[in-house]
Amino acid sequence: MNEQLTTKQLTPADFATDQEVRWCPGCGDYAILKAVRTVLAEIGARRENTVFVSGIGCSSRFPYYIDTYGFHTIHGRAPAVATGMMLANPDLDVWIITGDGDGLSIGGNHLLHVLRRNLNCQILLFNNETYGLTKGQYSPTSHLATRSPSSPGGSIDNPVDPASFALGCGARFVARGVDTQIKQLSEILKAAYHHKGAAFVEIFQNCIVFNEDVFDGFTAKSNLAENQVQVEPGQPLAYGTDNSRGLAFDPHALGLKTIERSEDTANDVLVHDPGNYNLATALARMNNPDFPMATGVLYNNPGPVYSAAGDRSGTEETGRRTLEDAMRSGFSWNVAGKA
């Protein structure tokens, strides 16, 4: 990191390093990197107070390309390292960079705990449904029948849905973005930054070498309108050409259904409430071709944040000794009690 501290407003270029960016030409990671640098400048991030922590994978090269503090850790353990950082210095702005393999396979257990504890950090999970760094094996998010070097006959594993996983772990902020939809992605990253607690952002990222165009069904310009619903707080869950379709509550399935929008059905289209957990869960589970893919901030409902004090900030004081007290009290102690 550039050690010269400054109080001037930083630009996206100020967050670039002298390291050669080493991703495949055309990789979606380039667009995500540009969006993150831009957002860092717009939110007024300080290099000396910002840390990027990554595990292993193509996405985990990220700390080399951002001029802040950075730790390139070991496979799946970025959340554990980030937890230690935040407990030691709660004032840090910590960004965890992971991928569908790094975060949901060997790192699934660590990701679960950082979400349920609600550590104050931003988690960006790049999902390209493959192990790109190790040459295209199927990953936890790969679809059934995916052919790869590790599944020449087609994968027989049911895929993990990252957004549903995060919600199931108790995450209080869950969002989805697309590498090529920079405007929406930038707004999602800003919302994640301003959220107090663990903010989980899944980013659909195209692997041009091993899994090219796997998300074209809802990200290609010709398919976007009919196959993707971009959710916004307080706005109807509408999609399609000229927003001609919408999502409504299905009382028979206790879930969502798609309807054609008209004067008769205008009141049936649901309005997005990011504080509604059940709605967020239903949106996360929708998949093409039966439903549009939901992108944007699906869930945003802040709760108590994990802290080094031993108690969860925002909860009532217990009067008990804190973890900080115990850590700094020496190497022996007395246990009071009856003889």
Sequence and secondary structure as in RCSB ss.txt:
>XXXX:A:sequence
MNEQLTTKQLTPADFATDQEVRWCPGCGDYAILKAVRTVLAEIGARRENTVFVSGIGCSSRFPYYIDTYGFHTIH
GRAPAVATGMMLANPDLDVWIITGDGDGLSIGGNHLLHVLRRNLNCQILLFNNETYGLTKGQYSPTSHLATRSPS
SPGGSIDNPVDPASFALGCGARFVARGVDTQIKQLSEILKAAYHHKGAAFVEIFQNCIVFNEDVFDGFTAKSNLA
ENQVQVEPGQPLAYGTDNSRGLAFDPHALGLKTIERSEDTANDVLVHDPGNYNLATALARMNNPDFPMATGVLYN
NPGPVYSAAGDRSGTEETGRRTLEDAMRSGFSWNVAGKA
>XXXX:A:secstr
       S   GGGG  SS   S TT THHHHHHHHHHHHHHTT  GGGEEEEE SSSGGGGGGGSSSEEEE  T
T HHHHHHHHHHH TT EEEEEEEHHIIIIITHHHHHHHHHHT SEEEEEEE SSBTTTTSB  TT  TT  BTT
BTT   S    HHHHHHHTT SEEEEEETT HHHHHHHHHHHHHSSSEEEEEEE  BTTTBTTTTHHHHSHHHHH
HHEEE  TTSB EESGGG EEEEEETTTTEEEEEE  TTTGGGB B  TT HHHHHHHHH  TTTS EEEEEEEE
    B  TTSS BTS       HHHHHTS S        
